[in-house]
Amino acid sequence: MSTIKVRINGKDLSVEPGVSVAAAILNAGETGFRHSVEGVPRGPVCGMGICFECRVMIDGRFHQRSCTIACEEGMVIETDV
């Protein structure tokens, strides 16, 4: 099966088609997707878009729920912005 390339925090990563952005971020070794108001690192909790803890910037768009979005070729993902 072929892979697609995404960029996560400046690092290129190859993932299988259909992989969620949240899974790709975790596979890249990132665990803090964002920080809470108190400065506590946050990451996915529910995995289905209800908790909003997995929000990241995707292709320049802030507050995207990474667990509900599938990776696409050339996607640029930034955590903790």
C-alpha positions in Angstrom: 0.0 0.0 0.0 1.3 3.5 -0.8 1.9 6.1 1.8 1.2 9.9 1.9 3.6 12.5 3.2 2.6 15.1 5.8 4.7 17.6 7.8 4.3 17.7 11.5 6.1 20.5 13.4 8.6 20.8 10.6 9.3 17.1 10.3 8.3 15.0 7.3 6.4 11.9 8.0 4.9 9.1 5.8 1.6 7.7 6.9 -1.0 5.3 5.5 -4.0 6.8 3.7 -6.9 7.2 6.1 -4.8 7.7 9.2 -6.2 10.5 11.4 -4.1 13.6 12.0 -4.1 12.7 15.8 -2.7 9.3 15.1 0.0 10.7 12.8 1.0 13.3 15.5 1.3 10.5 18.1 3.3 8.3 15.7 5.7 11.3 15.2 6.4 11.1 18.9 4.5 14.3 19.9 2.4 14.0 23.0 1.4 17.6 23.8 -1.0 18.8 21.1 -1.7 22.1 22.9 -1.5 23.8 26.3 -4.5 24.6 28.5 -5.1 28.1 29.9 -3.1 27.0 33.0 -0.2 25.8 30.8 -0.8 22.1 31.1 0.0 20.0 28.0 -3.2 18.5 26.5 -3.8 15.7 24.0 -6.6 13.6 22.6 -9.0 12.2 25.2 -12.0 10.9 23.4 -10.7 10.2 19.9 -14.1 11.2 18.3 -14.1 15.1 18.3 -16.2 15.7 21.5 -13.5 16.7 24.0 -11.7 19.3 21.7 -8.4 18.5 23.5 -6.7 17.4 20.2 -6.9 20.8 18.5 -4.0 21.8 16.3 -3.3 24.0 13.3 -3.7 22.3 9.9 -2.6 24.1 6.8 -2.8 27.4 8.6 -6.2 26.9 10.1 -6.3 27.1 13.9 -8.3 24.8 16.3 -8.8 21.9 14.0 -9.9 18.7 15.8 -7.1 16.3 14.8 -8.9 13.1 15.7 -11.7 13.8 13.2 -9.5 14.7 10.2 -7.8 12.2 7.9 -4.3 13.0 6.7 -4.0 14.3 3.1 -0.9 14.5 0.9 1.2 17.6 1.7 -0.7 18.5 4.9 1.2 20.8 7.2 0.4 20.3 10.9 1.5 22.3 13.8 0.9 21.5 17.5 0.9 23.8 20.4 0.1 27.0 18.5 
